[in-house]
Amino acid sequence: MMETSANMILNVDDDEASRYAKSRVLKRAGYEVIEAASGNEALRILKNSLPQLVLLDVKLPDISGLEVCQKIKQDPYSSHVMVLQISASHVTVPDRVQGLECGADSYLTEPVESTELLATVRALLRLYKREEENRQLLAQLREADRQKDDFLATLAHELRNPLHPIRGAVDRLRLDAQLDPEVQFSRDVIDQQVDHLTRLIDDLLDIARITRDKLELKKERLCLADVLRCAVDSSRSFLESRGHQAIVTLPPDTVQVEGDMVRLTQVVVNLLNNAAKYTATGEKIWLSARVDGGCAIVSVKDTGVGIEPDKLPHVFEKFYQVDSSLERSQSGLGLGLTLTRRLVELHGGTLEARSEGLGKGSEFLVSLPIVSDQESSPPAELVPSNGGKSQGYLRILLVDDGARTRELYSMLLRRRGHAVETAADGETGIEMVKSFHPDVVLLDVAMPRLNGFNTCSRMRELPSGKNIVMIAVTGWTREEVQRRADESGFDGILVKPVGVQEILQLSSTLLERKREAS
Ligand code: ADP
């Protein structure tokens, strides 16, 4: 926005005598006056210098004063300039109303007394000054808000870094089967609290990414039931820790959406965890999905504390908490729902909250566009044709001590037409390489007894081991495991949480590389 010139008034009138009279009154009162005899001349002048006020005759020879006024007010560059319209004496009330509707800030009718003209000009300039102060305050607030977002983003990055080595140390302690029970207990406390901290910081980081439009979605076609299964899986231990029972109604596998598996799972996990947080222990929580028109509606419903009607519209606001006195270890930062709604919106959907009031439970409804049948046929190259190996069909061995991880990823990978076998520990994994002959092995790094690094080295020594693509899957950062992964013979690293698309993309890139090298 261009700065206006203090005390400058543009006097627009095609009648020379009338223009002269008004300019003289204004100049005598100490204002700087510039003049224009037509609408177009006025608009030309406004392009180069911005007065604080335009005195605008309604009847001009080229374009009407009403149109000039509209142009001034519609252009963001000049919209803050005050416009005082002046019309001939025979003008009717509807004409005056029309003038004001076109954006004029005030209206006078000829003949105008010099005292009335000056009083109106002064009143409008006072208004201008106040608006100008508000504009500056708004700009300062916007700048402060931007600095706060920058600060939160930097803070979250800085806070996340020390969590990696702590998580690493806890994982290291997990490898030790013979731990003293007290040390084991301490390890589990640290583990839980690091999880909680990581969740809070991740929310902060995600909000910062969304605010700066830097959140990238890795979209793919997804079976909605898989998203819900994955979310229930991730929330299971939290729900169980609070004695809740999840009652899940999955949609048929034909209900598919276009989305980012990790982010959509995060949406449902956030809603499930909230339901668990804001419901007394031992209650039921319902997760269901149905199709309505072109949309899938996912509902997360609880019988918990509920939300008062006047608070309901605010729960999606940043940092908003209905009851901020909630025990701190349970509560978050008041960012969960803001983030959840934005993630749903980035998928072209909506998120709505419903509650009959305090103590009457809540329901959160996610609506997502579903992909039509035509769009939703699986990509041909991933489906084995006539049982043979088509391009892209892989034999994948998944070695992970987490039963749910094995279950979930094998299901998701099989759904895409790949052959998948799983093993719960390194020794079994090594045996399976001999019988299953995988193209790709996904190895969890932090497994008890034989960890992922040692398992990888031993697999490489097998006769078929040289050609297999070995991928380390880790909760640590890439930098932390890179050296040991290289030494053990891994071809690539995936950092948790890992999306199925990510696994498949890295696998085919690494296989290609191996084929080219051999
Ligand atoms: P928080 O980190 O506080 O959980 P959220 O953004 O997830 O932040 O939620 C904002 C507020 O909305 C919560 O503080 C809580 O008051 C209310 N809320 C969210 N989910 C529920 C629910 N299932 N039942 C009752 N209140 C809820």
Residues whose N, C-alpha, C, O or C-beta is under 5 A from the ligand:
A	BS01	ADP	N274 A275 Y278 G304 V305 G306 I307 V315 Y320 Q321 V322 D323 S331 G332 L333 G334 L335 G336 L337 T338 S362
